[in-house]
Amino acid sequence: MDGPAQMLANDPASTALGIRPLALADGSATLAMTVTERMINGHGIAHGGYVFLLADTAFACACNRPGSVTVAAQAEIDFLVPCGVGDELVANAVERVRVGRSGIYDITVRRGDEVVAEFRGRSRTLRS
């Protein structure tokens, strides 16, 4: 794999949802997604799985570097504010620490200036 841009280009799940990169760098990533009608749950709000998927994709882009394969070892999310159709969500991933083959990343999902979810991911590099 040749880094996060190539990984994202090869990710049919994320690209099918319209997830797009705004900024990609070693240890950080910013991605955006617009909530569509197909992403709404039975309560009329964005299904949490889609918000998680956006944050998880930003996490993957932040922890993968050219020449390595890094995957999630664990992840959790706190949903703070519901989202609706047409909301533009932006996930910003930041590496907190990377030691050996393990890393910890924090991802904040925003709608404008409002924080809608906080995600923490723990990564494991499989090979370099």
VOKESE-242932 format. One record per residue: residue number from 0; residue in three letters; x negated, y, z of N, C-alpha, C, CB in turn. Coordinates in steps of 0.02 Angstrom, whole numbers, plus 32768, in hexadecimal, padded with zeros to 4 digits. Glycine has a CB too. Example, Ala and Ser with C-alpha at 12.3 -4.5 7.8 and 13.67 -1.06 7.14 Angstrom:
[site 0,'ALA',[7D6C,7EE4,8186],[7D99,7F1F,8186],[7D6C,7F5B,8186],[7DCB,7F20,81C4]]
[site 1,'SER',[7D7E,7F90,8162],[7D54,7FCB,8165],[7D7B,8002,818A],[7D40,7FE2,811E]]
// end
This chain:
[site 0,'MET',[7FD6,7FC6,8000],[8000,8000,8000],[7FD3,803E,8000],[8030,8000,803D]]
[site 1,'ASP',[7FE7,8071,7FDD],[7FBD,80AC,7FD5],[7FD9,80E7,7FFB],[7FB6,80BD,7F8C]]
[site 2,'GLY',[7FE4,80E1,803C],[7FFA,8118,8065],[8045,8123,8065],[7FD9,8155,804E]]
[site 3,'PRO',[805B,8154,808D],[80A3,815F,8097],[80CA,8175,8059],[80AC,8191,80CB]]
[site 4,'ALA',[80AC,819B,802D],[80D1,81B1,7FF1],[80E3,8175,7FC5],[80A7,81E3,7FC9]]
[site 5,'GLN',[80B2,8148,7FBB],[80BF,810C,7F93],[80EF,80DE,7FB7],[807D,80E8,7F84]]
[site 6,'MET',[80E6,80D6,7FF9],[8113,80AB,8020],[815B,80C3,801A],[80FD,80A9,806A]]
[site 7,'LEU',[8165,8105,8020],[81A8,8121,801A],[81C4,8118,7FD4],[81A7,816C,802D]]
[site 8,'ALA',[819B,8121,7FA1],[81B1,8117,7F5C],[81C7,80CF,7F4F],[8179,812B,7F2B]]
[site 9,'ASN',[81AA,80A0,7F74],[81B9,8058,7F6C],[81F0,8041,7F9C],[817B,802F,7F77]]
[site 10,'ASP',[8211,806F,7FBF],[8243,805E,7FF2],[828A,8069,7FD8],[8237,8088,8032]]
[site 11,'PRO',[82A9,8034,7FBC],[82EC,803F,7FA0],[8321,8051,7FD3],[8301,8001,7F7C]]
[site 12,'ALA',[831A,803B,8011],[834C,804C,8044],[834D,8098,8051],[833D,8027,8086]]
[site 13,'SER',[8312,80B4,805A],[830E,80FC,8068],[831E,8127,802C],[82C8,810D,8081]]
[site 14,'THR',[8305,8114,7FF1],[8312,813C,7FB6],[835C,8139,7FA1],[82E6,8125,7F7B]]
[site 15,'ALA',[837D,8100,7FAD],[83C4,80FA,7F9D],[83EE,812A,7FC8],[83DC,80B2,7FA8]]
[site 16,'LEU',[83D5,813B,8002],[83F9,816A,802E],[83E7,81B2,8021],[83EC,8158,8076]]
[site 17,'GLY',[83BA,81BD,7FF2],[83A6,8201,7FE1],[8373,821F,8011],[83E2,822D,7FDF]]
[site 18,'ILE',[8351,81F4,8037],[831D,820D,8064],[82E3,8226,803A],[8306,81D6,8096]]
[site 19,'ARG',[82CD,8262,8049],[8298,8281,8022],[8262,829F,804F],[82B5,82B7,7FF3]]
[site 20,'PRO',[8224,829B,8039],[81EE,82B7,8062],[81E9,8302,805A],[81AB,8297,804E]]
[site 21,'LEU',[81DF,8324,8092],[81D1,836B,8091],[8187,8378,809E],[81FC,8390,80C6]]
[site 22,'ALA',[8169,834E,80C8],[8121,8353,80D7],[8108,830F,80F0],[8113,838B,810D]]
[site 23,'LEU',[80CE,82FA,80D5],[80AF,82BA,80E9],[8065,82C6,80F7],[80B9,8284,80B2]]
[site 24,'ALA',[804D,82AE,8130],[8007,82B4,8142],[7FF6,827B,8171],[7FF7,82F9,8162]]
[site 25,'ASP',[7FB5,826D,817A],[7FA1,823A,81AA],[7FBD,824B,81EF],[7F54,8232,81AD]]
[site 26,'GLY',[7FE6,821F,820A],[8000,8228,824E],[803E,8254,8253],[7FCC,8245,8278]]
[site 27,'SER',[8058,826C,821B],[8095,8294,821E],[80BC,828F,81DD],[8084,82DE,822D]]
[site 28,'ALA',[80FC,829C,81E2],[8127,829B,81A7],[8167,82C2,81B6],[8138,8252,8191]]
[site 29,'THR',[8180,82E4,8183],[81C1,8306,8187],[81EA,82F1,814C],[81B8,8354,818A]]
[site 30,'LEU',[8225,82D4,815A],[8252,82BA,8126],[8297,82D9,8130],[8255,826D,8128]]
[site 31,'ALA',[82BE,82DB,80FA],[8301,82F7,80FD],[8333,82C7,80DD],[8304,833B,80D9]]
[site 32,'MET',[8372,82CC,80F5],[83A9,82A4,80DA],[83EA,82CB,80E5],[83AC,825D,80FC]]
[site 33,'THR',[8415,82CA,80B3],[8457,82E9,80B9],[848A,82B2,80C9],[846B,830F,8078]]
[site 34,'VAL',[84B2,82BD,80FD],[84E6,828E,8110],[851E,828E,80DB],[8503,829F,8157]]
[site 35,'THR',[852D,8253,80C1],[8561,824C,808E],[859F,8229,80AB],[8546,8225,8051]]
[site 36,'GLU',[85D5,8228,8084],[8613,8206,8098],[8607,81BD,80AA],[8647,820B,8060]]
[site 37,'ARG',[85DA,819C,8086],[85CD,8155,8092],[85A7,8148,80D3],[85A4,8139,8058]]
[site 38,'MET',[858E,817C,80F4],[8569,8176,8132],[8594,8182,8170],[852F,81A6,8132]]
[site 39,'ILE',[85D5,818C,8166],[8602,819D,819D],[8620,815E,81BB],[863A,81CD,8184]]
[site 40,'ASN',[8625,815D,81FE],[8641,8123,8221],[868C,812D,822E],[861C,8116,8263]]
[site 41,'GLY',[86AA,80FF,8253],[86F1,8101,8261],[8707,813B,828D],[8706,80C2,8281]]
[site 42,'HIS',[86DA,815E,82AC],[86EA,8199,82D4],[86E4,81DA,82AC],[86BC,819C,8311]]
[site 43,'GLY',[86D2,81D4,826C],[86CC,820F,8241],[868A,8234,8249],[8705,823D,8250]]
[site 44,'ILE',[8659,8214,8267],[8617,8233,826F],[85E2,8205,824E],[8606,823F,82BB]]
[site 45,'ALA',[85A7,8220,8246],[8571,81F9,8227],[8563,81BB,8251],[8531,8224,821F]]
[site 46,'HIS',[855F,8182,8230],[854E,8143,8251],[8507,8148,826C],[8555,8106,8220]]
[site 47,'GLY',[84FD,8135,82AA],[84BB,813A,82C9],[8485,8114,82A5],[84BF,8123,830F]]
[site 48,'GLY',[8499,80DF,8283],[8468,80B7,825E],[8445,80DF,8227],[8489,807B,823F]]
[site 49,'TYR',[8469,810E,8209],[844A,8138,81D5],[841B,816B,81F3],[8481,815B,81AD]]
[site 50,'VAL',[842D,8187,822C],[8401,81B6,824E],[83C2,8191,8264],[8425,81D7,828B]]
[site 51,'PHE',[83CB,8155,827F],[8392,812B,8293],[8365,811C,8257],[83AA,80E9,82B4]]
[site 52,'LEU',[8384,810B,821E],[835E,80FA,81E2],[8334,8135,81CA],[838D,80E3,81AA]]
[site 53,'LEU',[834F,8171,81CD],[8328,81AD,81BA],[82EC,81B5,81E9],[8355,81EC,81BC]]
[site 54,'ALA',[82F8,81B0,822A],[82C1,81B8,825A],[828E,8180,8252],[82DD,81B8,82A2]]
[site 55,'ASP',[82A5,8143,8247],[8279,8109,823F],[824E,8110,8200],[82A1,80C8,823D]]
[site 56,'THR',[826A,812C,81CC],[8244,8137,818E],[820F,816C,8198],[8273,814C,8155]]
[site 57,'ALA',[821F,81A1,81BD],[81ED,81D4,81CD],[81B5,81B5,81F7],[820D,8210,81F2]]
[site 58,'PHE',[81C8,818B,8226],[8198,8167,8250],[816A,813D,8224],[81BD,8139,8283]]
[site 59,'ALA',[8186,8117,81F6],[815D,80ED,81C9],[812C,8117,81A0],[818B,80C4,819A]]
[site 60,'CYS',[8144,814F,8188],[8118,817B,815F],[80E0,8198,818A],[8141,81B4,813F]]
[site 61,'ALA',[80EE,81A8,81C9],[80BB,81C5,81F4],[8086,8191,8209],[80DB,81E3,8232]]
[site 62,'CYS',[8099,8153,8212],[806A,8122,822D],[8045,80FA,81F8],[808E,80F3,825B]]
[site 63,'ASN',[8059,80FE,81BA],[8036,80DA,8185],[8004,8108,8163],[8067,80BD,8152]]
[site 64,'ARG',[7FC8,80ED,8159],[7F93,8111,8137],[7F7C,80E8,80FB],[7F57,811F,8167]]
[site 65,'PRO',[7F5E,8108,80CA],[7F45,80E1,8091],[7F19,80A7,80A7],[7F1E,810F,8061]]
[site 66,'GLY',[7F26,806C,808A],[7EFD,8032,8098],[7F12,800A,80D6],[7EB7,8046,80A0]]
[site 67,'SER',[7F49,801D,80F7],[7F5F,7FF8,8131],[7FA9,7FE8,812C],[7F50,801E,8172]]
[site 68,'VAL',[7FBE,7FB6,8152],[8005,7FA5,8157],[8016,7FA9,81A2],[8015,7F5C,813A]]
[site 69,'THR',[8041,7FD9,81B2],[8055,7FE4,81F7],[80A1,7FDF,81FB],[803C,8029,8212]]
[site 70,'VAL',[80B8,7FBB,822E],[8100,7FAE,8237],[8116,7FC3,827D],[8110,7F63,822B]]
[site 71,'ALA',[8157,7FC6,8287],[8172,7FD6,82C9],[816B,7F99,82F6],[81BC,7FEC,82C4]]
[site 72,'ALA',[8153,7FA5,8332],[8152,7F72,8366],[818E,7F7B,8394],[8110,7F74,838E]]
[site 73,'GLN',[81A5,7FB9,839A],[81DF,7FC9,83C3],[81F6,800F,83B1],[81CD,7FC4,840F]]
[site 74,'ALA',[8237,801C,83B8],[8252,805F,83AB],[8292,8068,83D3],[825F,806A,835F]]
[site 75,'GLU',[829D,80A6,83E7],[82DA,80B8,840A],[82EF,80FE,83F5],[82D2,80B4,8457]]
[site 76,'ILE',[8330,810B,83FB],[834A,814D,83E7],[837E,8164,8419],[8368,814A,83A0]]
[site 77,'ASP',[837F,81A4,8425],[83B4,81C4,844C],[83DB,81F1,841C],[8396,81EE,8488]]
[site 78,'PHE',[841C,81E3,8415],[8448,820C,83EC],[8463,8243,8419],[8482,81E1,83CC]]
[site 79,'LEU',[8458,8282,8406],[846A,82BA,8431],[84A7,82E0,8419],[8430,82E9,8436]]
[site 80,'VAL',[84AE,82E7,83D7],[84E5,830E,83BA],[84FF,82E9,837C],[84CD,8356,83A7]]
[site 81,'PRO',[8541,82E3,8374],[855A,82C2,8338],[854F,82ED,82F9],[85A5,82B4,833F]]
[site 82,'CYS',[854A,82CB,82C1],[8540,82EC,8280],[8579,82DA,8252],[84FC,82D6,825F]]
[site 83,'GLY',[8583,8302,821E],[85BA,82F7,81F0],[85A6,82FC,81A8],[85F1,8328,81FE]]
[site 84,'VAL',[85D6,82F1,817C],[85CB,82F4,8134],[85AE,8338,8121],[860C,82E6,810E]]
[site 85,'GLY',[857A,8336,80F8],[855A,8373,80E0],[8522,838C,810B],[858D,83A7,80D8]]
[site 86,'ASP',[851B,8370,8148],[84E4,8387,8173],[84A2,8372,8155],[84EC,836A,81BB]]
[site 87,'GLU',[8474,83A1,8154],[8430,8395,813D],[8406,8385,817A],[8412,83D2,8114]]
[site 88,'LEU',[83EF,8347,817F],[83C6,8331,81B8],[837D,8330,81A5],[83DD,82EB,81D1]]
[site 89,'VAL',[8353,8348,81D1],[830B,8349,81C6],[82EA,8325,8201],[82EF,8392,81BE]]
[site 90,'ALA',[82C3,82F2,81F1],[829E,82CB,8223],[8254,82DE,8220],[82A7,827E,8219]]
[site 91,'ASN',[823A,82F3,8259],[81F3,8305,825D],[81D0,82D3,828B],[81EB,834F,8278]]
[site 92,'ALA',[81A1,82AD,826F],[817C,827A,8294],[8136,8293,82A5],[8179,8238,826D]]
[site 93,'VAL',[8121,8287,82E3],[80DF,829C,82FB],[80BF,8263,8321],[80E5,82DB,8327]]
[site 94,'GLU',[8080,8255,830F],[805A,8223,8334],[8047,823E,8378],[801B,820E,830C]]
[site 95,'ARG',[8056,8219,83AD],[8043,822D,83F0],[8000,820F,8404],[8079,8219,8423]]
[site 96,'VAL',[7FF7,81CE,83F3],[7FB8,81AD,8403],[7FB0,8170,83D5],[7FB5,8197,844F]]
[site 97,'ARG',[7F73,8163,83C2],[7F63,8127,839A],[7F23,810B,83B8],[7F5B,8138,834C]]
[site 98,'VAL',[7F28,80CE,83D1],[7EEF,80AC,83F0],[7EE9,8067,83D0],[7EF8,80A7,843E]]
[site 99,'GLY',[7EB1,805A,83AF],[7EA8,801A,838D],[7EDF,8011,8358],[7EAA,7FDF,83BF]]
[site 100,'ARG',[7F04,7FDB,835E],[7F39,7FCD,832E],[7F7E,7FE3,8345],[7F3B,7F83,831E]]
[site 101,'SER',[7F83,8006,837E],[7FC3,801A,839B],[7FCA,8066,839A],[7FCA,8000,83E2]]
[site 102,'GLY',[8008,807D,8393],[8015,80C5,8394],[8059,80D5,83B1],[8011,80E1,834D]]
[site 103,'ILE',[8061,8112,83C8],[80A1,812B,83E1],[80B1,816B,83BB],[809E,8138,842F]]
[site 104,'TYR',[80F0,8170,83A4],[8106,81A8,837A],[8149,81C2,8394],[810D,8192,8331]]
[site 105,'ASP',[8151,8204,8393],[8190,8224,83A5],[81AD,8244,8367],[8186,8258,83DD]]
[site 106,'ILE',[81EE,8238,835E],[8211,8253,8323],[824E,827A,833C],[8225,8219,82F2]]
[site 107,'THR',[8252,82B8,8328],[828C,82E2,8338],[82B5,82EB,82F9],[8276,8327,8355]]
[site 108,'VAL',[82F7,82DE,82FE],[8324,82E8,82C6],[834D,8327,82D5],[8353,82A9,82BB]]
[site 109,'ARG',[834C,8355,82A5],[836F,8395,82AD],[83A2,83A1,8276],[833C,83CF,82AF]]
[site 110,'ARG',[83D3,83C9,8286],[8402,83E6,8256],[83F7,8431,825F],[844E,83D0,8262]]
[site 111,'GLY',[83D2,844F,8231],[83BE,8494,823A],[838F,8498,8276],[83FB,84C2,8244]]
[site 112,'ASP',[839F,84C3,82A5],[8376,84CA,82E2],[838E,849C,831A],[8377,8511,82F9]]
[site 113,'GLU',[83C6,847A,8310],[83E4,8450,8344],[83C8,8409,8344],[8431,844E,833C]]
[site 114,'VAL',[83B0,83F2,837D],[8398,83AE,8383],[83D4,8380,8389],[8368,83A6,83C0]]
[site 115,'VAL',[83D8,834E,835C],[8410,831F,835E],[83FC,82DA,8377],[842E,8317,8318]]
[site 116,'ALA',[83BB,82CA,8374],[83A3,8289,838D],[8358,828C,839B],[83B3,8250,835A]]
[site 117,'GLU',[8343,8263,83CC],[82FC,825B,83DC],[82ED,8210,83D7],[82EA,8277,8423]]
[site 118,'PHE',[82B7,8200,83B4],[82A3,81BB,83A5],[825B,81B2,83BC],[82AB,81AA,8358]]
[site 119,'ARG',[824C,817A,83DB],[8206,8169,83EB],[81F8,8124,83CD],[81F9,8169,8439]]
[site 120,'GLY',[81C1,8121,83A8],[81AC,80E2,8389],[8167,80CE,839E],[81B0,80E8,833E]]
[site 121,'ARG',[815E,808D,83A5],[811D,8070,83B4],[8108,8045,8379],[811E,8047,83F7]]
[site 122,'SER',[80CD,8051,8361],[80B7,8030,8323],[8080,7FFD,8331],[809E,8063,82F1]]
[site 123,'ARG',[8078,7FD1,8300],[8042,7FA0,8301],[8028,7F99,82BA],[8059,7F5A,831D]]
[site 124,'THR',[7FE7,7FA3,82B1],[7FC8,7F9B,8270],[7FB7,7F51,8267],[7F88,7FC7,8269]]
[site 125,'LEU',[7FCF,7F34,8230],[7FC6,7EED,8223],[7F82,7EDF,8203],[7FFD,7ED3,81F6]]
[site 126,'ARG',[7F6E,7F0C,81D5],[7F2E,7F02,81B3],[7F17,7F44,8194],[7F34,7ECB,817C]]
[site 127,'SER',[7ED7,7F48,8188],[7EBB,7F84,8167],[7E9F,7F70,8124],[7E85,7FA6,8193]]
// end
